[in-house]
Amino acid sequence: MPAKELECPCMRGREGRYDSTLLGLGVFLLYRAWPSRLHLFDGVACAVAVELGDLRHLVHGNHLIYGVVGLVFHRFLGGLGVPLNALFSLQLMDSLLGAAGAGIFFSLLRRIGYDRKTSAFCSLGMSFSYAYWLWSLEANVYLLGLVCLLLALRASLSDRPRPYHIAFWHGLAMLGHGANALFVLVPIASLWARSPSPREDTAKYLTTAAAFVLAAYTLSAMLWIRPDSSEGLKLWLLGSAALGEGRSLRWQGGFEGWNNLLDWIRTSGRVVSTMGALGAPVWLAALASPFLAGREQARATLSGWLWLPAYLALFLFWQPYNLIYRVTDAAPLWLLAAPAVSLALSGAFTRVLAALFLAAVFAVNLGSVVMPNSRAENNPSLQKALWISSATPEDAWVCAEENDEVYLPYFGRRHPLNLRYFKGREAALLERVRAIQKDGSPVYLTSSALRDWRQVFETIGLEEGSRRADEVLYRVKEF
């Protein structure tokens, strides 16, 4: 009797866990080989709140638990004596999440019947994909929710899906980011396909997930947010969408005809690679999945086709040009590509082509983005903050716009005077500058910030301080 027939299921399961763990470990070591110095605004802002232990700002209305998990992880590392600042703790956490996602994805593919080679290829393909790799190196909110979605998908694709199990993971995914509510069609389809009581189990799943999320938001509002009015509660729940005038809802995109679709298509190629053309074979493989998937993988293919269009329904109209919102597409895309990958890996010549393709995706993304982003000298905002820090006293206030608002306090250790709060309120800005100077602290302004505020500050007077390349640092005269 062949050895394969003598294996018991527990041995195969243990072997699969070893494989997924080793793959995840390898991906994690890859991610940490080139840590990012790109440092996005939101990540630095979250790191500031983590270092302050400021739960009121960490419990964000759009992504409730990311900041709290980051705070716990940062303090856990501190308890172990690991000397990392909060930003690098968050980056380390996201690399762990990205690696865990790769391992979970491998085990999911094995569970639904794909062999080791196909499962490893697709898991590595997802890990090397531009969107997934980039955000696994940065402090950002999306990987936490995606890992929970993968666990919800694995629970949904089991032989007998359990509604409470699915509700737990999907609930966590929604707390990771509210947009993950769009995943709801995947569990519903699986429950109706496999559950002996589909109507009852679907009701259990939906009510449990909703109650879980509602309880978490209610608890957070009562313990930390404590809004003083219904308007305050609304602004917290809107989060990043409350960017209109007077913090009203501002839809970031809107319908602009075919431009939205073209932006989404262009960004789709870059989900896989900075060279958009390299993404085309993966999307073509995904499109072919209904014709290539075997009976065992048909339900997984259906899940992919429910997942991708559901997110398209939102992000086609909400910044379709922004790659950060496409990280969640990497998993269903490679899930749908798996049948074509399995077919390609079955032949000697096509196996070589597939290996060359994966190597090209890895090399292009590494060389064009990952390695450049790992060098601090390639981050102008960081270099600017360090320059200002070296040229100003510790009690200085520095007028700040855009990245400077978080870079100056975090990397420069200087007080930011955020100019955006004073647009159309020039008199209030003058009063604020006067109050700071009256307290004995100097106020500084760079030539880049001066462009939009020249009339205000030249009426006060400026003294040139330090100069760096084309930028000048001025000290605002006392008045």
N, C-alpha and C positions, 0 to 999 in steps of 0.2 A: 504494500500500500504506500503511495507517495507520502512524503513527510508532511506536506501541506495538509493532508487529510487527517493526520494524527494530531495537529495543533488544536488545543482547546481554545475557546473564545477568550478566556482570561489571559492566556499567553499572548494572543494577538493584541488584546487591549493593552497589556503591559508594554509590549513592544512598541505599539503606537504612541504611548505616552513618552517613552524614551526618545523616539524619533522627533516628536513635536517639541519636547523639551530641548533637545540638542539643536534643532533648527532655530528655536527662539533664542537660545543662548548665542548661537552664531550671528544671528541678526542683531542682537543687542551689542555684541562686541564690534560689529561693523559700524553701527550707529555711533558708538562712543569713540571710534577711531578718528572721526572728523566732527567734533562737537561744533555746533553753530555759534557764530558771533554776529548773526544777523539781528537778533533781539528785536522782535516786533513790539509795537507800542503796547498792545493788550497784554502781552506776556510780561513786560517790564512793569506795567501798572499792577498786575496781579502779584508780582514779586514784592512790590512796595507794600501792598496790603498784607501779604504773608509775613514779611519781616515785622510789621507793626502789630500783627495778630488781630487785624481789623476785620472781624467777621461781618460787620455791617456792609462792607464793600466786597467781601469775598462771596457772600451769598447773593449772587447775581440773578436777576429775574429771568434771564434767558438760559443760563447754565448754572443751576443752583448749587451743585455739589463739587464742581471742579476745584474752586478755590479752597473749600474746606478740606478736600482730600489732599490738595497740595500743602496746606498748612500742617496737616497731620504727618504727611511724609517728610516735610522739612524738619519738623520737631523730632520725628523718629530718627532721622539721620543725625541730628544734633545730639540726641541721647546716646547714640553709638559713638559719638566723638568725631564724626565726619565733618571737617571744617568747610562746608559749602555755604555760599550765600543763597538766598531764596531763589534767585533766578536760575542758578545752576541746579538747585534741587528740583525745580519744576522741569527743567530740560531733561534731567536724569529720569524723572518720573515718566515723562512722555516717551523717552526712548524705551523704557521698560514696558510701557503700554503698547508701543508699536511692535516690539519684539513678542510680547504676549499675544497680540493680535495675529502675528504670523504663525505662531505655534498653534493657536486655536483654529486658525483657518486650515492648517495642515490636517489637524485631527478631524475637522469637519469633513474635509474632502475624503479622507480615508473612511470615515463612517458611512458616507453615502456611496461607497463602492469604487472610488478611484484608486489606482495602484500608487505605490510609493513615489515613482518617478513623476507621475502627473501631479500628485499632491505637492511634492517638493517644488516642482517647476512653477506651479501657480502661486504657491506661497512666497517663493522668492521673487516672482514677477510682481506680486503685490508689494512686497517689501522694498524692491528697487524702484517702484513707480515713483515718478517725480512728486506727486501730491502727497503720497503716503510717507516717503522718505523725508521730504522737506519738513513736514509737520511732526514727524517723530523726533526731530532734532530741536524743535522750538517749544517754548512754553506756550501752549495753546489748548483750547478746551475740547477739540473735536475727537482726539484719539480715545479719551475715556469713554465717550458715548459709543464710538464705533466698536470698541472691544466688547462692551455690553450687548450691542446689536449682534455681534458674531455669536455670543453665547446664547442670545435669544433665538437666533437662527438655528443653531445646533439643537437647542431644545425643541424647536418647531419641527425639525426634520427627523426626529426620533421616530421609531416604529409606532410608539403610542405617545403622542405629545401630551404633556401634563400642563393644564392651563395655568396653575399657580406658579409652576416653574418658569414658564414663558413670561407670565405677568411680572415676576420679580426682575428678570433681566431686562425686559423691555421698559419697566418702570425706572430702573437705574439708568438706562440709556436716555430716557426722556429727561431725567434729572441732570444727566451729563450735558444735554442740549435739547431745548424744547422742540427743535425741528425734527427730532427722531420720533415724534408721534406719527410721522408719515409712514413709518415701518409697519403700521398696524395691519395692512392688508396681507402681509406675509404670514403671520400667525393664524389669522382668520382662515386663509386658504388651507393651511396645513391641518388645522383642527377639523374643517369640514371634509378634508380628504381622508383623514386617518382616525379621528375620534369616533368611538361607538355612540357617543351622545353629542353630536356637533353643536346643536343649538344650546344645550346646557353648558357645555365646556366653553363655548365662545362667550357666553354671558359671564361665566366665572372669570375668564381671562380679562375681558374688558372692564368689568366692575372692580376687580382686584388691582389691575394696573392703574386705573383712574383713582381709586381710593388711596393707593400707595403714593402717587404723585401729589394728590391734593393734601394728604396728611403732611408730607414733607414741606410743602409750600406754606401750609398753615402754621406749622411749628416754627419755621424760619421767620415768618412774619411776626409771630408772637414773641419769639426770643430775641431776635436781633434787629429786624427792620423797624418794627413798632411804628407803622405809619400813623400820622396824626389826622389823616383824612382819607376819604376814598380817592382823591386825586393823587395823594402820595402813594397809595397802594397801586394805582394804575401806572404811575411812572416807574415804580419798581418792577412791575410785571412786564412793561414794555421794554425796559432795559435799553439795548442798543438801538431799538426802533424809535425811541423818544429823542430824536435828534432834530426835529423840526423847530420852528420858531416858538419860543416859550415852552420848549420840551414837549411839543405835541408829536403825534405819530407822523413819521416821515417814511414813506415806503421807498426803500433804496433800490430803485430800478424803474418799475412801472413797465407798461407795455409800449414798446417802440417798434412795433411791426416786426419785420424780418430781421432787424438788427439784433434783437434779443436772441433769436434762434441762431444767427451767425456767430454771435459771441459765445453762446453755449457750445456750438460745434467746435469752434477754435479752441476753447478751453478743454473740450473733451480729449483732444489729442494730447494736450499737455498733462492730463491726469497721469498718463504713462511716462511721458518723456518731455524734456524741454524742447526736443526736436519733435514737433507735433506729428510729423509723418511716421515716426516710430510707433505712435499710438494707433495708427490706422489698422495694422494687422490684428491687434487685440480686439478692437471694436468690430472688425469684420468677423472674427472668430465668434464673438458674442452674438452677432446677428445670425450666424449659422447654427447656433446652439439648438434651436428646436428641431433641426433636421439631423443632428449628430448625436444628441444625447440618447443613451440607452434607457430602458424602462426604469431601471433602478435610480437613475439620475434625473428623471423627468420632473419630479416634484421640486428638486433643487433648482432646476432650470426655470420652472414656473416662478419660484421664489425670487430669483434674480430679475425676472421680467416684471414682477410686481414692485420690487424694491426700486429699481432705477427710474421708471416713469413716475413713481410717487414723489421722489425727490426732485425730478425734473419739473413737476407741476409747481413747485415753490421757487426753485432757483433759476428757472427760466425768466422769472419776473423779479427776482431779488439779486441784483448784481451778478448776472450770468457770466460776466467777464472775470469774476474773482475766483482764483484757483482754490482759495482756502475752503470754500464751501463744497468743493468737489472731492475732498479727501474721503467722504463717505461713499463715493461711487467706486472707489478702488476695489472693495471687496466683492460687490455684485458683478462688477465687470470681469474680474478674473474667475469668479464662480461660473459665469456664462461662457468664458473662454475655455474652461476645462475640457469639454468634449472634444474640441478641435485640437487642444494640446495633447490629449490622450491619443488621438489619431496620428498626430505628427510624430509622437515619440515611439510609435510602433514600427516605423520604417527607418532603416539605417541613414539614408540620405536626408530625409525630413528631420530626423533627430539632430543631425549636424546643423541643419538650417535653424532649427529651434534654439539650439545652444548658442549659435552665433547671434541670433536675435536677442536673447536674454543678456548675453555679454555686451551687446551694443547698447541696450537700455541702461545697463549698469554703468558702462564707461561714459556715456554721454551725460547722464545725470551727475555722476561723480565729478567729471571734469568741468562741466559748465556751471554747476550750482554748488554742489556740496563742498568741494574743496575751496573754491573762492569764498564761500560764506564762512568757512572755518578760520579765516584770517582776520584778525581784529582790525588790521590796517585797511581792509576793504569796507569797513562800516564808518561812513563819514560822520554820522550822528554820534557815534561813540568817541571818535577822535575829537570832535568838537567839544563834547562834554569834558573830556580829560584836559583839553587845552584851557577851557574856561576855569576848570578847577585849579589848575596850576597858576593862573594869572589873577585870581581873585582871593580875598580873605575868606575865612571860614564862615563868617556871618553875612556874607554877601547875598543879595537878592539879584536874580538875573531874569530879565524879560524873556519869556519862553513862548514858542509856537510849535505846534505839531510834536515831533518826537522829543524836542527839548523839554516838553512838559513833564516827561517821566525820566528822560535820560539825565537831566541836570540833578534832580534829587537823588537818583539811584546811583549813577556812576560818578557824577561830579560832586555829590554831597553839598549842593548849594540849593538855596530856596528859590523855587520858580515863581515868577510873577506872570501868571498865564494871561496873555493878552487877549485871547478869544473871549474872555468874560467881559471885556471892556469895549467891544465893538459897538460904535454908536454912543458910547458913554465916556467920552474923552475927559470930561470934568471929573468923573469918578476915578479915572486912572490917575489924574494929577493928584487928587486927594490921597490916593493909596500910596503913591510914591512919596509924597510929603510925610505921611504918617510913618512909613518905614524909615526915612531919613531922620525923622524926629526921635525915633527909638535908638538912633546911633548906628544903623546899618547902612552900608552903601548899596546903590542900585546900579546895575550894569545893563548894557544893551549891545547886541551885535549888529553889524551893518546889515545882515540879512533880515533881521527883525525890523530894522529902521526903515526899510523900504515902504512899508505900509503905515508907519507911524511917525514919519519924519516931521510933519507939521507940529505934532504934539511935543516931541522931545527937543526939537530945535528951539522952541520957545523957552524951554527951561535952560538949555545949554548942555553941551557934551564935551568931555575931555577924552582924547584918544589915550587908550591904555596899551593893550597888546595887539599885535598884528600876526596873522597866520595866513599865508598864501594871499587870497583875495579878500579875506574877511578881517574886519577890524572889531575890536572889543572896546566899547566906550563906557566911561563912567558918567552917570547922570549927575550934573552939578546940583548942589543943594540949593533950595529956593524957599 
